[in-house]
């Protein structure tokens, strides 16, 4: 419980910056969602269909943005320097590796989903959850090495994260 109280007090120190970072991230995600999905009405049923060429946009942005969130989390936890620029850290350093980590995670989760009808992919997504934090702390690792390290790190800890 002590770490929760410590993290909460750290967050209060950065409240305005965290709110601004959250708003920027929300706008980016809304733009991505609005851009890559279109509403289609088929016989009175409304569906959202991906515009495949534009879905590539999400791949180019989501992985690096996730590393940016890891940078934000690390700065808050360590009470370091935090600015809006932290959210863009994944774009500035190892951009392609960060984007590739997102692609690899997606491929692995799709394959696990096909094999297990989706059940194992939920558990695996928890296993892969530390990938971006690992890439933030160890930029020399490859995307696959970071995913593997995350999987090993989360062994026996997935329920706690869930």
C-alpha positions as CSV (number, residue, x, y, z in Angstrom):
1,X,0.0,0.0,0.0
2,X,3.0,2.3,0.7
3,X,3.9,2.4,-3.0
4,X,0.4,3.4,-3.9
5,X,0.5,6.4,-1.5
6,X,3.9,7.4,-2.8
7,X,2.7,7.2,-6.4
8,X,-0.4,9.2,-5.6
9,X,1.6,12.0,-4.0
10,X,4.0,12.0,-7.0
11,X,1.0,12.4,-9.3
12,X,-0.3,15.4,-7.3
13,X,3.0,17.1,-7.9
14,X,2.5,16.9,-11.7
15,X,-1.3,17.3,-11.9
16,X,-1.4,20.0,-14.5
17,X,1.2,18.5,-16.7
18,X,-0.4,15.0,-16.5
19,X,-3.8,16.5,-17.4
20,X,-2.3,18.2,-20.4
21,X,-0.5,15.1,-21.5
22,X,-3.8,13.0,-21.1
23,X,-5.7,15.6,-23.2
24,X,-3.1,15.6,-25.9
25,X,-3.1,11.8,-26.0
26,X,-6.9,11.7,-26.1
27,X,-7.0,14.1,-29.0
28,X,-4.4,12.0,-30.9
29,X,-6.4,8.8,-30.3
30,X,-9.6,10.5,-31.3
31,X,-8.0,11.7,-34.6
32,X,-6.6,8.2,-35.3
33,X,-10.0,6.6,-34.5
34,X,-11.9,9.1,-36.6
35,X,-9.5,8.8,-39.5
36,X,-9.2,5.0,-39.7
37,X,-12.8,4.0,-39.1
38,X,-15.9,4.9,-41.1
39,X,-19.5,4.3,-40.1
40,X,-21.3,2.0,-42.5
41,X,-25.1,1.4,-42.4
42,X,-26.0,-2.0,-43.7
43,X,-29.7,-2.8,-43.7
44,X,-30.2,-0.6,-40.6
45,X,-27.2,-2.0,-38.7
46,X,-24.5,0.5,-38.0
47,X,-21.0,-1.0,-38.2
48,X,-17.6,0.6,-38.0
49,X,-15.2,-0.5,-40.7
50,X,-11.5,0.1,-40.8
51,X,-10.1,2.0,-43.8
52,X,-7.2,-0.3,-44.3
53,X,-4.7,2.1,-45.9
54,X,-5.2,4.5,-43.1
55,X,-4.9,1.8,-40.4
56,X,-1.2,2.0,-41.0
57,X,-1.4,5.4,-39.4
58,X,-2.2,3.8,-36.0
59,X,0.8,1.5,-36.3
60,X,3.1,4.4,-36.9
61,X,1.8,6.3,-33.9
62,X,0.6,3.9,-31.2
63,X,3.9,2.1,-30.4
64,X,6.0,5.3,-30.0
65,X,3.1,6.9,-28.1
66,X,3.1,3.9,-25.7
67,X,6.9,4.4,-25.1
68,X,6.1,8.0,-24.4
69,X,3.6,7.0,-21.7
70,X,6.3,4.8,-20.2
71,X,8.6,7.9,-20.1
72,X,5.9,9.9,-18.4
73,X,5.3,7.1,-15.8
74,X,9.0,6.8,-15.1
75,X,9.4,10.6,-14.6
76,X,6.4,10.7,-12.2
77,X,7.6,7.6,-10.3
78,X,11.2,8.9,-10.0
79,X,10.0,12.5,-9.4
80,X,12.1,13.6,-12.3
81,X,11.6,16.2,-14.9
82,X,8.2,15.9,-16.5
83,X,7.0,18.0,-19.5
84,X,4.6,17.5,-22.3
85,X,7.6,16.5,-24.4
86,X,7.9,13.2,-22.5
87,X,4.8,11.8,-24.3
88,X,6.7,12.2,-27.6
89,X,9.9,10.5,-26.3
90,X,9.1,7.3,-28.3
91,X,9.1,9.3,-31.5
92,X,12.4,11.0,-30.8
93,X,14.4,7.9,-29.8
94,X,14.3,4.5,-31.5
95,X,11.1,5.4,-33.4
96,X,11.0,2.4,-35.8
97,X,11.9,-0.1,-33.0
98,X,9.0,1.3,-30.9
99,X,6.6,1.0,-33.8
100,X,7.9,-2.5,-34.6
101,X,7.2,-3.5,-31.0
102,X,3.6,-2.5,-31.5
103,X,3.4,-4.5,-34.7
104,X,5.0,-7.6,-33.2
105,X,2.7,-7.5,-30.2
106,X,-0.3,-7.3,-32.5
107,X,1.0,-10.3,-34.6
108,X,1.6,-12.4,-31.5
109,X,-1.8,-11.6,-30.0
110,X,-3.6,-12.3,-33.2
111,X,-1.8,-15.7,-33.5
112,X,-2.6,-16.5,-29.9
113,X,-6.2,-15.5,-30.5
114,X,-6.5,-17.7,-33.5
115,X,-5.0,-20.7,-31.7
116,X,-7.0,-20.3,-28.5
117,X,-10.2,-18.6,-29.8
118,X,-9.1,-15.4,-28.0
119,X,-8.8,-16.6,-24.4
120,X,-5.0,-16.9,-24.3
121,X,-4.5,-13.6,-26.1
122,X,-6.0,-11.8,-23.1
123,X,-3.5,-13.4,-20.8
124,X,-0.7,-12.8,-23.3
125,X,-1.6,-9.1,-23.6
126,X,-0.9,-8.9,-19.8
127,X,2.4,-10.7,-20.4
128,X,3.4,-8.2,-23.0
129,X,2.3,-5.1,-20.9
130,X,5.8,-4.1,-19.8
131,X,7.3,-4.1,-23.3
132,X,7.2,-0.3,-23.6
133,X,8.7,0.3,-20.2
134,X,11.5,-2.1,-21.0
135,X,12.2,-0.3,-24.3
136,X,12.2,3.0,-22.4
137,X,14.7,1.7,-19.9
138,X,16.8,-0.5,-22.3
139,X,16.8,1.1,-25.8
140,X,19.5,-1.2,-26.9
141,X,17.1,-4.2,-26.8
142,X,15.3,-5.3,-29.9
143,X,11.5,-5.2,-30.0
144,X,11.3,-9.0,-29.7
145,X,13.8,-9.0,-26.8
146,X,11.7,-6.5,-25.0
147,X,8.5,-8.5,-25.5
148,X,10.3,-11.7,-24.3
149,X,11.7,-9.9,-21.3
150,X,8.2,-8.5,-20.5
151,X,6.8,-12.0,-20.7
152,X,9.4,-13.3,-18.3
153,X,8.9,-10.4,-16.0
154,X,5.2,-10.9,-15.8
155,X,5.3,-14.6,-15.1
156,X,3.3,-15.1,-11.9
157,X,2.3,-11.4,-11.8
158,X,-0.4,-11.2,-14.4
159,X,-3.3,-11.5,-11.9
160,X,-1.9,-8.7,-9.8
161,X,-1.8,-6.5,-12.9
162,X,-5.3,-7.5,-14.0
